[in-house]
Structures are given as C-alpha cells and as structure tokens.
Amino acid sequence: ESQLIIKERQQTTFQVEELINLLDGGKEKTALRRSIEQTILSDPLMKTDKIGYLTREQKYVQSVRRMMYFFTDLAKRNKWNIEDPHCPEMLFLSRSLSSVVAFMIHMGAFVPSISSFGTLEQVSKWQPLAKECLIIGCYAQTELGHGTNLRRLETTSTFDRNTQEFIVNTPNLSSMKWWPGDMGKSANHAMVMAQLITNGENHGMQAFIVPIRDMTTHKPLPGVEVGNIGSIMSLEDTDNGYLRLNNVRIPKENMLAKYANVDRSGRFQQTGNNRLMYASMMNLRIVLTREQMIHALQKACTIAARYSCVRKQGSLTPNGPEIPIMDYVTQQNKVIPRIALAYALDFTIMEVRHRYVQFLADVTRGDLSNMAEMHAISSGIKANASERTVAGVETLRRACGGHGYSMASGLPYLLLSVTGSCTYEGENTVLYLQVARYLIKTAANISMGKSVDGSSAYLAENTEARCSATSQEEFYDHSLLDACFKHRSKQLLQSVAMDLQGLLAEGKQQMEAWNLLSIQLVNSAKAHIERYIVATSASFVRKLNCSLKVKKLLNQLCSLVALHQITNFPGDFLKDGYLDSHQLDLARKAEVKLLQSLRHNVVGLVDAFDFRDEILGSCIGAYDGNAYERLYDYAKNDVMNKNDVHEESYQYLRPHLHRG
C-alpha cells in the first residue's frame, strides 16, 4: 500500500465504515452487499477477461455466458431476489455486475413490462417463462425514424377478425425497431409497441408479445429480419438490434390487455386507466439513475481522488518537496465538488425512490393525484443526473492528466458507458420540456389562486427580492442557499410564463410559442430540478441518525453542491439583483474555504463508496494507491507486448532498416 495513501487515510476525521453503512442503508445491508460481491467475484464462472483486450464479439459472448449462468444458476442457488428492482439485493447485484449488461433489458424491461401491461392470465403464462430464461425478451419501442415521439411510431398491429390474429408490420424503412438491447442476437421474443388498428381505426400504441426466433434453431421466424446494429460507443455487449416485421401473425392473446382489449368482432375496449401504464414506466428511470449514472460518478470520483493524492507534482515553496496534486486548489475544485455532487444525487435518488414506492401504493388504490408531480421529478432527476454525471466524469478524467486518457485508468470506459444515459429512457431536452410543461401548469394554477404542494410548493411562497448574506459563513447555511435556488427558479419560471402569454396574445399557436421559448423553458426546468436536489439532499442529511462528525461532513458537501452551482453559473442569480457582485465574491471565498476544509477527508469520502478494485477497474484508482506499479503491469501484459518483436509489423520495417 502506498505510503501517500496511508497518510491520507490517517488524516481522515470520521469513521469510514459508518458512512459506508449509511450509504448502504445499515450494517446488515453492508454485510449483504459485501457477501453478494464476494460470491460473484470469487465464482470462477463469473470471471472475465480484461475488457480492453477483447473484440466486440468476444465481449458479447463472454457477457452472455456469464449472465445466463448468473440468472439460471448462481442467483437461484443463493436465493437472491432479482425481481424487485427496489429491493437491496437487486441494487447490490446491479452494482456488482456493472461491467456486464447482457440480458439486463430482458430482466429490467421485458419481464416487468409483462406485469405492467398484462392481465393476470397473461402474466401467469409469460412471466415464469421469462424469469426462468426459457424465453429471452427485448423491449421493442424505439424505431429507426422515431424515438421520443411515441404517438408517431409507425409499427402497426392490425386485427384480422377471420383468423383472430394480429398482423404486425414495420411498413417502411424508418419504422423498423432500432436500438433495443438484447434484440440483435439474443432475444427470441419482443415486446413490440405498435399502433393498434381494428376495423380500419387506429387506437394508439399498445404492447404485443411477438416471437421473433425459432425456439429450436434460434433462426429468425418467417417475416422476421433481425440483427445487431453494429459498433456503438460503449456497452457493446448490450446487443442493440434492429427488427423488421413483414406480415407477422400472432395470436389475439399476445396483445397485453391490462388496460385495453379487442373483442372477437374487433371492437376496442378500454379496460383500465392507461395512465397507470406510465406509472410503472417511471420506475426504470429511477433505477437507471442510481445504477448507471450515480454509480459511474462515484467510481470516477474514487479514481480521481485517490490518484490526485498519490500523484506528486511541483511545490508550494521554493526548492520545497513535491506535493500531491490534490493540495492545489485548482485540483480540489475539479474533484471535491464532484464528490459532493455524487453524495447529493445519491441522497436525492434515495428520497425519490422512497416517494415512488409511496406513489405506487397510492396508484394501486386508484389515487393518481400525484402522477404529474412524480413524472416531473423522475424525468427531471434522470435528465439532470445524467447531464451532470457525464460532465463530471469528463472533468475528473481530465483531472488525471495523461493517465486519464489511458484505458488503464478506467475513466474512458466510464465516460463512454455513461454518455448514452443522456439519450436512453428519454432524451434529456425532451424530459426537461416535460418538466417545464408541469411548471407552466403549476404557474397557471398559482395565478388562479389554486393551492400547490409537493416539490413545487415553494413557487407559491413569498420570497425576498434580495439575498440577505453579508458574510462568508452565511453561505454555508442551507436555508440561505435554498432561498437562492428558490428565487432563481421562481424568477426564471415567471419570466418564461410571461413571455409565453405574450406570444399567445400576439396570435402565435401554442406549439409555435412553445418552440420559440424552448431554451428558456429548459433552463427553467433545470433550475427547478437543481433546487430540488439542493433541498432534498440537505433535508435527507438533516434527518439522518449518525455521528456529529459524519453529519457535519455531509452538511458541508450539501453546501458545496449549492455553492459550486452559484459560483460557476452566477448569471441567473445576478440577473435581477438577487445577488450582487460583493455577495458573489463572498460565495466564491466560502467555496474555496470549504474545499480546503474538506481536503483531508477526500480519500475517506471516496473510500465510503466502497468499490472493490475488481468493480472499479482502474490502475490509478485502486485501494492501495500503487498507481505506477499497476500501470507498468498493465502495459507489460498488453497483447502488443506478447513478443519482443512484433513480426507482422517488422516485415514492413525490415527492408528499410537494413538498406545500408
């Protein structure tokens, strides 16, 4: 273990294990997580070759091998609950399997969709087959020419009264399904979202289970063309595929009919509130936010923080000893705010998950009153967390200098893996605009004297026109920081709402006016969500039952998240004079002081994320701090160094080198 990293851990002011337990949800859950990780990582059949040395095809084959063994053997043998995405076991399992994504769509989207969209009879037929991996499914919604605009999906499912079948078609090039994970070479069934047509009438999008491969030979069925879409930036073992359907017939019973049905004559019947369908779909955004985004940011923080504490460069005194680069305030400013953000996002998503479970209980009782609120929160948090995670991981990668450019650091893999999160499960701009729609409706309700509650209740409050801070210390106060974010959000919303009313009064159509103001609307939505994160994370910490040292540290992190936003994006806080230039200067000084105060706990804070080296996958961020030794070992074992002379390239060098 590096002496530098030992020194860093010796100056930590809190018990790291306490914070680990807090993040896991208690000592027992930490023990459960570690047990799961040990079981998975010590199993020979779960071993993996180094990802960087494998071809795309080898990555896919390895991932399929491991995950089929995991789902059909290892998970069963250990009696792990892999069905409920909110149970601790599933959260810990996904963390342990973060580098493996084969069949995650099968288990994470296809299986839940059966219970979300299917009747009890359909669930009893299809779900056991899917859970046992007797069939492998994918969720086929996105098309080559359509993604977010679900109403314009072109795939059709037309009811044939004579045969009591549906005829499923992707009628043109742009209508083929494109991108679904597990589809290309793995899935033999697809949950196809298609426009339902009966008796010449279109009834909108419904879900259909369509067999796409022969269950004996695995070859595509008649009328089915299916394959992999080719190389993508990362996560290549996802097996993203394309699917073309030409007059593929499926039984009438394959339309999932929890919310709508078609009788034998082709008459369409609404059998439930289809808004409930969207309630279950919110879950995936919440789960992915923690598993794919927050965990990636936590890993990047761990790598950059540890490396910054063992990398020496320069001195702060003439002819003095070299110092760890973490001692430079510029490096602290790159790394520590991202650590703070990782904590704040984690605390926020824990609270969102808790709210979602409550919301789902309300929905089962027929109470949909919080649907719009929950949709806005889940959409906004997904958009904001993914956006800030991608930016954060890239900042942390650059903070590691040249070694951050090496795949050995683990950072390029993290960056490429998380980049897609800004698009999948809702493109971020579209999600922000959905949040904005909710906010504009809220503003309208407030103007009509209606009461509002939940995350937007502050919009109806009377707030001060000017910030009251007169000292640095006041900028650590959560209530003052929350007031800053409330004011910014209210000001941006009121401004865009007035502009919208003005354009409508001029005779602009609603969609035209909306488009003209879309940039302001997105900014308003971001401000609302950022205020939600600031308020929710601080509230979460306030309610924690933990030691005073840990609570003080977490309060500092919450303050830093807010301060870093204010000092890096001051325009909207200064715009109407809420903050003045002197107060902004106080905020900047408060931030620097906070960075220096947190400096000695940097390694302890990332150790509390408790990523094993095998899961972290980094030479420069390993627990022992031996970055250079691991980089050297990584280079020596590279396939290019298998032989001292690379014969294939040397044959082209030899004739020129020996001309004399």
N, C-alpha and C positions, 0 to 999 in steps of 0.2 A: 504494500500500500504506500502510495506517495506520501512523503513527509509533509508536503504542502497541503494535501487534502486532509491529513490527520490534524494538522494545525487548524484548518478551517473548522473541523468538527469539534475541536476542543473549545473554540470560542463561541459556539452556539449557546444561546441563553435560555433555551427551553428544551423540554423532553420531546425528542423527535417522535418517539413511539406514541406519545399522547396525541400528537397531531395526525399520525397515521391512523390511529383508531377512530379519531373524529371524522376523517375523510371517508373511512370505510363504513361508518355507522355503528362503531362499537368494537370492543376487544374480540368478541365472538366472531364478528364478521371479518375482522382482520385475519383471525386464525383460519376461517373458512376460505378466504381468498388465497392465502398462502398455501393452504393444503391443496386447493384446486390447481394453482400454478405449479406446485411441486409434482403433482400427479401427472399433469400434462407434459411438463418439460422433462421429466425423467423417463417417460414412456418411450422405448426405442422406436415404436411405430409412429410416434408423433415427431420424431427428429426430422430436421430439414437441412438440406444442403444450403450453403450460403447463397442467398437470393441473387447477389450480384454476379455470380458465376453461372447462372442458369439461363438458357434460352427461354423465350416466351412459351414455347410448347412444353418445355420441361417444368416451368413454374406451374402451368395449368395441371399437368399430370400429377405432380407432387401434391398440389393442393387438393385435387380430387381424391387421391389415395388417402391422405391424412384425414380429410373431413368425412369420408364415408366410414372410415374406421372410428372416428370420433362419435358420429351420430348413431351408428348401428351397434357399437360395442362399448367404447370407453365411457360415454355418458350414461348408458344404461347400467353398466357394471357398478358405477359409483353413485347411481340413483340421483343424478343431478337433474334439477328442474330446468329443462331447456325450452319450456313452452311459454312461460310468463316473462316478457321482456323487462318487467319491473322488479322481478324477484332478485335478491342479492346474488344468487348463484349465476343467473344469466348475465348480470352486469359484470361479474368477475370472470366468467368464461370468455366473454367477448374481449375483455382486456388481455387475457392470456393468449387469445387466438388472433391478436390484432394484425399479424402479418399474413393471415390466411383468410381468404374471402370466398372460396368456393362454397356454394350452397347456402350462403348467408341470405340470399334473396329467396331461396326455397323456404328456409326456416323463418326468415324475418318478414317476408311479404306474402308469399304464396299460401303458407299454412294459416297465418292469421286472417287472410282475406276470405278463406273458406268459412270461418266462423263469423266474420264481419258481414258477408253478403249472403250466406247460405241459410236455408231453412234447417230445422233440427234434423230432418231426414237426410238432407244433403250433407250436413256436417258429419252425421254418423257414417255416411258412405265414404266420403272423400278424405276426411281428416286422419283417420287411422292409417290409411294408405300412405298419406304424405308424411305423417310423423315417423312412420317406420321406414321411410325412404323406399317403399315399394313402388312409389311413383316419385319422379323428380319434377317439380314445377317451377315456372317462372311467372313474373307479373308483367304481362304484355300490354302496356298502355301507350308509352311514347312511340311516335311514328317518325319516319324519316322527315316528313314535312310539317309535323305538329308535335309540340311538347306540352307547354303550359296551357294552351287554349283547348281545354278538353271538349268544349262544346263543338269544336270543329274537327274532331277526329273523324277520319274518313273510312275506317274499317266498318263494315256493315255485317249485321246478322239478321237475315230475312227469314221469317217463319213460313214454312211450307205446310199448309193445312192438310194436304193429301197424304203426306208421309209423317206428319207430326214431328218434323225435324227443323232445325235451324240451318241455313246455308250461310257460311261465314266466308267473307271475301275481303281482300285488300285490293280494291278495284284499280288502283293505278300505282305508279312508282312511289309517289310521296306518301301513300297510305300504308306501306309496309311497316311492320313494327321494327323499331331500330333502337338499340341500346340495352334492352332488358338483360340484366345479369342472369347467368346460368342458362341462357337460352341457346347459345351457339351450338355447343356440342354435348351438353349435359342433360337438359330437360327433355322429358318425353310428354309433358303436358304443359299447357299455357293457360293462365288466367287472362283471357283476352277481353279487353274493354272495347266494346263496339256499339255502334248505333243500332238500336233495336227497331226493326221495320216489320210491321204486321198489317196486312190488308192495305198496303200502299202508304201507310202512315208511319212517320218517324217518331219514336217515343223517347229518344235520347239515349244516353250512354248506359249500358248495362254490362254485367260481368258474365262471361261464359267460359266454362272449362272445355278446352279444345285439345284432344290428343294430337300430338304432332309427330311422334315417332313410334314405330312398331315396338311393342313390348318384348318381342323375342329377338329381333335382329338389330334394333335401335336405328334402323334406317328410316328416313322421313316417309310419312304416310302419303298416299296419293293426294295430289293437290297441294302438298306442303313443300315449300322450299325454305330451308333453314340453314343458317351458318353463322360463323363468327365474323364480326365486323372488321377485324384486323387490329393492328397495333394501336394502343392508346397511351396516354402519358404515363399511367401507372396502374396498379391493381389489375395487371393483365390476366391473373388467374380468375378474375370475375367472370370470364367467358361471356362478355357482352355480345349479343347476337342480333341477327335480323330474321324476319319471318314474313314470308309471302303466302297467302292463302287464296286458293282458286277453287271456289265452289266446294268447300269442305263442309260435309254434312255431319252434324252432331245431334244426339237425341234431345228432345224437348227438355228433358230433365237436367240437361247440362247448363241451362240458364239458372244462375243462382238467384233464388226467388224470395229472399227475406223481405225485401221492400217492394217488389213488383213481380207480377206473374202474367202469363199469357194462357188463356184457356184454349180448349181444343179448336174453337172456331177462329182463334186469332185475336180475340178481344183482350186488350191490355187492361190490367187491373193493378192499381196502386195498393199494395198490401201493408204498407208501413210508411213511416216518415223517412224519406230518403236522406234527410239531413243527418240522421243517425249514422249513415254510412261515412260521412265526413268526420264524425266524432272519433271513430276508430282509426281513421287515417292520420289524425293529428299525432297519434302515438309514435309513429315511425320517425317523425321529425324530432320529437323529444329524445327518443332513444339514440338516434344518429348524432344529435348534437353533443351528447356526452361521449359516446363510444368512438366516433370518428373525428370529432373536432377538438373537444376539450382534452381528451387523452393525448392527441397529437401535440397540442400546445404544451401540455405538461411534460411530455417527452423532450420536446425541443428546449424547454426551459432547463430541464435536468442536464442535458448535454452541454448547452452553452454556459450554464452557471459553473458546472464542475470544471470545464475546460478553461474558463476565464480565471479560475482560481489556481490553476497549475501552470498556465502559460505565463512566463515572465517576459517582460519587455520594457526597457527604459528604466528611468529612475526619477524620483521627485526631488532629489538633491544632487548637486554637482559631485560627480565621481562616486555617488552612492550605489548601493546594491540594486540589482534589477528587482522589480516588483511585479506581483501578479497583475495582469491587465484589469482585473476586477477592481483594483484600487483607483483606477481612473474614473472620474465622474461620468465621462462620456460613455464608458463601457457599462457603468451602473445604469445609466439612462437607457441603454439598449436592452439590458437583461432584466433588471428588477421590476420595471412596470409590467413586463410580460408575465413574470411570476405572479405579480399581484392580480393581473387580469385572469390568469388561469384559475386562481383561487376564487375570484369573484364570479366567474362564469360557472364554476363547479357548484358554488353555493346557490347561485340563481337557478340552475337547472334542477338541483335537488328540490328546491321550493316549487318549481314549475311541475316537476313530476308528482309531487305531493298534491298540488292543486288539480292536476289532471286525473288522478285517482279519485279525488272527491267529485270532480266534474262527471266522471264516468258513472259513479254511483247515482248522481242526480239524474243522468240521462236514462239509466235503467228504470227510474221511477217516472219517467216521462217529462222531467223538468229540463227544458232546453234553454232556459233563460240566460245561461252563461256561455252559450255556444259562440257568439260573436267575440266575446272577451277572450275565451280560450283559444279561438282560432287566431286572433290578433297576437296574442302572447307567443303561441307556439311558432307561428310564422315569423314574427319579428325576431325572436331569440335565435331561431335557426339561421336567419339571414345575417344577423349581427355577429353571432358567434363564428360562423364560417368565414365571414369577411375579415374579422379581426384576427382569427386564427391564422389564415393564410398570410396576412400581412405580418403577424407576429413571428411565425416560423421563418419567414424570409429575413426579417430583421435579425433574428437570432442566428440564422445561418451566416449572414454577413458578419455578425459579431465574432464569429470564429475564424475570420480571415481566410487564408488559402485552404486550410484544412476543412473549412465548412463547405468547400466546393468538392471535396472528395466524398465518394460514396461511402468510404470507411467511416465517416463521421455520423452516418445515419440521417443527417439533416436533409440532403437532397431527396431521399426516399420519402421522408415525412412530408416535405413540401409538395412533391408530385402527388402523393396519396391524398392530401387534404384539399388540393386545388379544385378537384371535382365537386367538393361539397358546396361550392358557391352556385352550382347548377342543379345537381340531383335533389330530388324531393322538393322542387320548387326553386326556380331561378330567383336569385336574391332581389333583383329590381322589382320583379312581379310580386314577390312576397311583401316587400316594403310598400308597394302601392296598395296591396290589400289591407295592410295595417293603416295606411293613410285613409282609405275608404271608411274604415271603422272610426278613425279620429274625426273625420269630417262629419259623420253622422252624430258622433258624440257632441261636437261643437254646435251642431244644429239643435240638438236636444237641450243643451245648456242655454242657448239663446231663446228657446221657447219656455224656459223656466222649469224644465224637467230635471229630476234628480239623476245623478250618475254615480256609479260606485266602481269598485274594483280598481284595476291599475290606472284608470283614467279619472278617478275621483278628484285628483288634485287640479284638474283642468277647470273645475268649478270653484276652486278656492280663490279668495282674495289674497294676492301676494304683493310684497313690497316692490316698488319700482326701482329701488337701488339696493345693492348689496351692502350690508352693514359692517363688513370686515374692516378693521383698522390695524390689524397686526398679523404677523405670520401665523401665530399659534391658532388664530381663529379659523384658518384654512385647513386645520385638521379635524374640525368639528363636523360630524356627519350631517347634522341638521342644517348647518350653513351650506355645506356642499350640495345637499339635496335641494335646498332652496334655489341655488344657482341653476341646477338642471331642470327644476320645475319651471323656472322663469323662462329659460331658453326654449323649452318645449312649448309652453303656452304662447310665447311670442311668435314662434315660427308657425304654429297652427293657426293662430288668429290672423296672421298676415296672409297665409295662403288661402284661408277660408274667405277673407275679404276679397282677395284677387279673383277667386272663383266666382263669387257672387257678382263681381263687376263684369266679368266676361259673359256670364249668363244674361245679365241685364243688357249687355250690348247686342244680344241676339245670337251668341255662339251656342252651338249644340253642346250638350253635356259632355260627350266624349271628346269633342274638339277642345273644349275648355280644359278638360282634364289632361289632355295630352300637352297642351301649351304650358301647363303648370306642373308637369310631372316631376321635374327636377326639384322644385320646392316641396312637392308632396313627399318625395322620397326623403328629403332632408328632414322634414317634419316627423316622418315615421322613425327615422334613425334617432332623432333627439328623444322621442318618447321611449323607445326601447333602451337607449343608453341611460335615461333617467330610471327606468325600471330596474336595470342591472345595478346601478348605484344604490338605489333604495332597498332593493330586495337583498342584496349581499350584506349590506350593513345591518339590516333587520335580522337576517339569519344569524350573523355573528352575535348580535345583542342577546339573542335567545339561547345561545349555546351554554351548556353546562360544562365548563372547562376551567383550567387554572388561569389565574390572573395574567401570567406571563404569556400564555398562548392567546388569550383574548386580546391583550394589548397588541400583540404582534399582528393578529388578524385585523384588528381595527386600523392599524397603520396601513396594511395592504389595501383595505377598502378606501381609505383616504387617498392613497396613492393612485388608485384607479381613476378616481374623480379628478384629482389634481392634474394628472397626466393628460386627460382629455381637455381640460381647461387651458393648460399652457401650450398644448400642441395645436389646438383648434379654437383659438380665442375669439375669432371673428363674431360668432353669434352671441357670445357673452358680452362683447363690447358694443355690438351694433346699436342698441337703443340706450346705451349708457348704464346698463345694469351693473357692469364692472367698469371701472376707469383704469387708466394706464398704471396708476400707482398700485391699485389692488392687484392687477395682473402681475406686476413686479413682485409684490408680496407673495402671491401664489407660486411664482417661479422659485423664489428663495425658499419657500416652505417645502417645495418638492425636492430641491437639492438637499436640504437638511434631512428630509425623510429618507432619501436614497442612502445617505451616509449612515443614518441610524440603522437601516436595515442591512447594510453591507455585511456585517459579521454573522448574520443569520442566513445568508444566501444558500450555502450548501445544506444547512439543516432544513430549510424550506423546500428544497427540491428533493432531498432525501425522504421527506414525508410523503412524496408521491409514491415512493416505494416500488419503483420499477426494477425488476431483476435485470441483470445485464443481458440475458437472453432475449428478453422482451424489448429492452431499449435498443439493442442492435447498433451500438456505437463504440468505436475505438477511442474516441476522445472524451466520451461522457460516462465511461464505466465507473463503477463504485470505487475502485481502488485508485483512481486518478492517474494511472500509468498510461497516459495518452501516447507518449512517444514509443514506448515499448510495443504497444498494441498496433500502432500504425506501421511500425517496422515489420512486425509479424504478419500483418495483413498484406503488405507489399511482397514479402518473401513467398507467401503462399498463393499469390496471384497466378492464374493459369499461364500468363505470359512468361513467368519465370520458372516454368517447369524444367526447362533445359537452359544451360548457359548460352547456347547458340540457338537462335530461332531459325531453323533450317529453311523454312518456306520463304522468309524474307531475305535471308542471307544469299539465296541463289540469285537474287537480283542485285545485291551489293557486291558479291564476289568478283564479277568480271571487271568492275570499275576500280575496286580497291587494289587489284593486282595488275593493273595495266603497266606499271613501271617495272 
